[in-house]
Amino acid sequence: MTKEKEAHTFTDYCESWLTVKSSRLKASSFAKYRAEIENHIKPYFKNKHPCEITAEEIDAFTRMLLYEKGLSTKTVRAVLTLFRSVFAYAEKRTGQKLPRLEVVYPKEYKRTARVLDEKEEETLVKFLAREINPDKFGIYLSLRTGMRIGEVCALRWRDISFASNTISICNTVQRIKSFEEGLPAKTQISIGSPKSESSFRKIPLMPDIAQLCMRFYKGRPETFVLTGTEQCMEPRKLQRRLKKYTDACKLKEVHFHTLRHTFATRCIEVGFDVKTLSEILGHSNVSITLNQYVHPNMDLKRENMSRLKEGIQL
């Protein structure tokens, strides 16, 4: 056993991996990895050396995350992927071949995304239109542009062009965890760049949205759209407002991603080409748009089948 292997536990390699990655990752991504390591990986493997970790322990770790901690399959897969990255890093640092570990990922079953049907959408839009305020405007903006909640909260008036009737997405707001040695984890609001390069985008505005923007604009370009001040609104606050409004409309299980799903589905129903929709949503490729956000309803399926029938010559 080399001195490197004798001196360092898997916990040590976790810390070293985080140090290496700290300058290469966005603050939100780094905070996510730090939280997964502190909450799941380090408590389980503690002072074990990488060479002592077995495939059976990885299976037990997976079962613990799923059944004892009750984490979602998606979260467990993310933790296992992070574990593999740290393990590969440890192997590189030791300069020796560590035991070959087969990480078996739990199968992830795709859930059908919640999409408002036309009646539900009409009910919500009518409610938002009554005594509309900046909160309601922000929710309507997401429903009509597909913007993410963090993007809506980060939107400043300078990002809206009244000359071209477009919105530029160049920031997002999120709450991230910060860790200090010996202290409980804290969270703080962070305003930063969107989640990926493709998330930087311009969204053309429909005429009614452009008119609403002009109605709420007070001539102060540096202020945030939802607050009218230089302090942004926290996404959790806007999510609570959405729940309050949808409860009043008797709509169940509506989140901001529901608005985004609904926008994408309506776009497809009226004939958007997928490439255009993908760019408006800020996706890196069209397959993400098709697989995650486009959910044709039965009426649209019947319409397309009718078109097929018309085109078939018997």
C-alpha positions in Angstrom: 0.0 0.0 0.0 1.5 3.4 -1.0 1.7 6.4 1.3 -1.0 8.1 -0.7 -3.4 5.2 0.0 -2.4 5.0 3.6 -2.8 8.7 4.3 -6.0 9.5 2.6 -9.6 8.2 3.2 -12.4 8.5 0.7 -13.6 11.5 2.7 -10.2 13.2 2.1 -10.6 12.6 -1.6 -14.1 14.1 -1.5 -12.7 17.3 -0.1 -9.8 17.3 -2.5 -12.2 16.7 -5.5 -14.3 19.7 -4.4 -11.2 21.9 -4.1 -10.2 21.0 -7.6 -13.7 21.6 -9.0 -14.4 24.8 -7.1 -12.9 27.1 -9.7 -14.4 25.3 -12.6 -18.1 25.1 -11.6 -20.8 27.6 -11.3 -21.6 28.4 -7.7 -25.0 26.6 -7.8 -23.4 23.4 -9.2 -20.6 23.5 -6.7 -23.2 24.0 -3.8 -25.2 21.0 -5.2 -22.2 18.7 -5.2 -21.1 19.9 -1.8 -24.5 19.2 -0.4 -24.7 15.7 -1.9 -21.2 14.9 -0.5 -21.9 16.2 2.9 -25.4 14.8 3.3 -25.0 11.4 1.7 -21.5 10.2 0.6 -19.3 11.3 3.5 -21.6 10.1 6.3 -21.9 6.6 4.7 -18.3 5.9 3.7 -16.7 7.9 6.6 -13.0 6.9 7.0 -12.8 4.1 4.5 -10.0 4.0 2.1 -11.0 3.8 -1.6 -9.4 0.4 -1.9 -11.7 -0.9 0.8 -15.0 0.0 -0.8 -16.7 -3.0 -2.4 -19.5 -3.4 -4.9 -21.7 -4.8 -2.2 -21.3 -1.6 -0.2 -22.3 0.5 -3.2 -25.5 -1.6 -3.6 -26.2 -1.1 0.2 -25.6 2.6 -0.2 -28.0 2.8 -3.1 -30.7 0.9 -1.1 -30.2 3.2 1.9 -30.6 6.3 -0.2 -33.8 4.9 -1.9 -35.6 3.2 1.0 -34.2 4.7 4.3 -33.7 8.3 3.1 -36.6 8.1 0.6 -34.7 10.0 -2.1 -36.1 10.1 -5.6 -34.6 7.9 -8.2 -33.3 10.9 -10.1 -31.5 12.2 -6.9 -30.0 8.8 -6.2 -28.7 8.5 -9.7 -27.1 11.9 -9.4 -25.4 10.9 -6.1 -24.1 7.7 -7.6 -22.7 9.6 -10.6 -20.9 12.0 -8.2 -19.5 9.0 -6.2 -18.1 7.6 -9.4 -16.4 10.9 -10.3 -14.8 11.1 -6.9 -13.7 7.4 -7.0 -12.1 7.9 -10.4 -10.3 11.0 -9.1 -9.0 9.0 -6.1 -7.8 6.3 -8.5 -5.9 8.9 -10.5 -4.4 10.4 -7.4 -3.1 7.1 -6.0 -1.6 6.1 -9.4 -2.8 2.6 -8.9 -5.7 0.5 -10.1 -8.4 0.5 -7.5 -11.0 -2.4 -7.3 -13.3 -2.2 -10.3 -16.7 -1.2 -8.9 -19.9 -1.8 -10.9 -22.3 0.9 -10.0 -25.9 -0.2 -10.7 -28.2 2.7 -11.2 -31.8 2.4 -10.1 -34.2 2.5 -13.1 -35.9 5.8 -13.5 -39.5 5.6 -14.7 -40.5 8.7 -16.7 -43.5 10.4 -15.2 -46.0 12.3 -17.4 -45.6 16.0 -16.9 -48.6 18.0 -15.7 -50.0 20.1 -18.4 -53.0 22.4 -18.0 -55.8 21.6 -20.4 -57.5 24.4 -22.2 -60.3 24.8 -19.7 -57.8 24.9 -16.8 -55.6 27.4 -18.6 -58.6 29.7 -19.4 -59.6 29.6 -15.7 -56.1 30.6 -14.6 -55.7 33.3 -17.2 -59.0 34.9 -16.2 -58.0 34.8 -12.5 -54.6 36.4 -13.2 -56.3 39.1 -15.4 -58.5 40.2 -12.5 -56.8 43.0 -10.6 -53.4 42.0 -12.1 -50.4 42.9 -10.1 -46.6 42.2 -10.6 -46.9 38.7 -9.1 -49.7 37.7 -11.4 -47.9 39.3 -14.3 -44.8 37.2 -13.6 -46.9 34.0 -13.5 -48.6 35.0 -16.8 -45.2 35.8 -18.3 -44.0 32.3 -17.6 -47.2 30.8 -19.0 -46.8 32.8 -22.2 -43.0 32.5 -22.7 -42.0 29.3 -21.0 -39.5 31.1 -18.8 -38.2 29.3 -15.7 -39.1 30.6 -12.3 -35.5 31.7 -11.6 -35.4 33.5 -14.9 -38.6 35.4 -14.2 -37.4 36.5 -10.7 -34.0 37.6 -12.2 -35.6 39.7 -15.0 -34.8 43.4 -15.0 -36.5 46.0 -17.1 -33.3 46.6 -19.0 -33.7 43.0 -20.3 -37.0 43.9 -22.1 -36.7 45.8 -25.4 -39.8 47.8 -26.3 -38.2 48.6 -29.7 -38.0 44.9 -30.8 -40.6 43.5 -28.3 -38.2 40.9 -27.0 -37.0 39.6 -23.6 -33.3 38.7 -23.2 -32.7 35.9 -20.7 -29.3 36.5 -19.2 -29.7 35.7 -15.5 -31.4 33.4 -13.1 -32.1 33.5 -9.3 -31.7 30.5 -7.1 -31.2 29.7 -3.4 -27.9 27.8 -2.9 -26.3 26.1 0.2 -23.1 27.3 1.7 -21.0 25.2 4.1 -18.6 26.4 6.7 -16.5 24.0 8.9 -18.3 23.2 12.1 -21.4 25.3 11.3 -24.8 24.3 10.1 -25.4 24.7 6.4 -27.0 28.0 5.4 -28.7 29.0 2.2 -28.5 32.3 0.4 -30.0 33.9 -2.7 -27.7 33.9 -5.7 -28.2 35.8 -9.0 -26.0 34.4 -11.7 -25.9 33.2 -15.3 -28.5 30.7 -16.6 -28.0 27.0 -16.3 -26.3 26.6 -19.7 -25.1 28.5 -22.7 -28.2 27.6 -24.6 -30.3 29.2 -21.8 -29.0 32.7 -22.9 -31.7 33.6 -25.4 -34.1 36.2 -26.8 -37.8 35.5 -26.6 -40.2 37.4 -28.9 -43.2 38.8 -27.1 -46.8 38.5 -28.1 -48.6 41.9 -28.4 -50.6 41.5 -25.2 -47.4 40.7 -23.2 -45.6 43.7 -24.7 -48.5 46.0 -23.7 -48.5 44.6 -20.1 -44.8 45.2 -19.9 -45.3 48.9 -20.9 -48.1 49.1 -18.3 -45.9 48.0 -15.4 -42.7 49.8 -16.5 -41.9 52.8 -14.3 -38.9 54.1 -16.2 -36.2 52.5 -14.1 -34.3 50.0 -16.2 -32.1 48.6 -13.4 -35.0 47.5 -11.2 -36.4 44.0 -11.2 -39.7 43.5 -13.1 -41.5 41.7 -10.2 -40.5 44.0 -7.4 -39.9 47.4 -9.0 -36.8 47.7 -6.8 -33.2 46.7 -6.9 -34.0 43.7 -4.7 -35.2 40.6 -6.6 -38.1 38.4 -5.6 -37.2 35.1 -4.1 -38.4 32.2 -6.2 -40.0 30.4 -3.3 -42.1 33.5 -2.6 -43.4 33.5 -6.2 -44.0 29.7 -6.0 -46.2 30.3 -2.9 -48.1 33.0 -4.8 -48.7 30.6 -7.7 -50.1 28.0 -5.2 -52.3 30.6 -3.6 -53.8 31.6 -7.0 -54.2 28.0 -8.3 -55.8 26.9 -5.0 -58.3 29.8 -5.6 -58.9 28.4 -9.1 -59.3 24.9 -7.6 -56.4 23.6 -9.8 -54.3 20.8 -8.4 -50.5 20.2 -8.5 -49.6 23.3 -10.5 -46.0 24.3 -10.3 -43.9 26.7 -12.4 -42.7 23.8 -14.6 -46.4 23.1 -15.2 -46.6 26.5 -16.8 -43.5 25.8 -18.9 -44.9 22.4 -20.0 -48.2 24.0 -20.9 -46.5 26.7 -23.0 -44.5 24.1 -24.9 -47.5 21.9 -25.5 -49.6 24.8 -26.8 -46.8 25.9 -29.2 -46.7 22.4 -30.7 -50.5 22.3 -31.0 -50.6 25.5 -33.1 -47.8 24.3 -35.4 -44.4 25.5 -34.0 -41.5 23.8 -35.5 -39.5 22.0 -32.7 -36.2 23.8 -33.5 -37.8 27.2 -32.9 -39.5 26.0 -29.7 -36.3 24.5 -28.5 -34.5 27.8 -28.8 -37.3 29.7 -27.1 -37.2 27.3 -24.2 -33.4 27.5 -24.0 -32.6 23.8 -24.6 -29.3 22.6 -26.0 -30.9 20.3 -28.5 -34.4 19.5 -29.8 -34.5 16.0 -28.3 -34.8 17.6 -24.8 -37.8 19.5 -26.1 -39.4 16.5 -27.6 -38.8 14.1 -24.7 -39.5 16.4 -21.7 -41.8 19.2 -22.7 -44.0 18.3 -25.7 -47.1 16.3 -24.8 -49.7 16.2 -27.6 -53.2 15.7 -26.3 -55.7 13.2 -27.7 -57.4 15.8 -29.9 -54.1 16.6 -31.6 -53.3 13.0 -32.1 -56.7 12.4 -33.7 -56.2 15.4 -36.0 -52.8 14.1 -37.1 -54.3 10.6 -37.7 -57.0 12.3 -39.8 -54.3 14.0 -41.9 -52.6 10.7 -42.4 -55.8 9.1 -43.6 -56.4 12.0 -46.1 -52.9 11.4 -47.5 -53.3 7.6 -48.0 -54.5 6.6 -51.4 -56.2 3.1 -51.3 
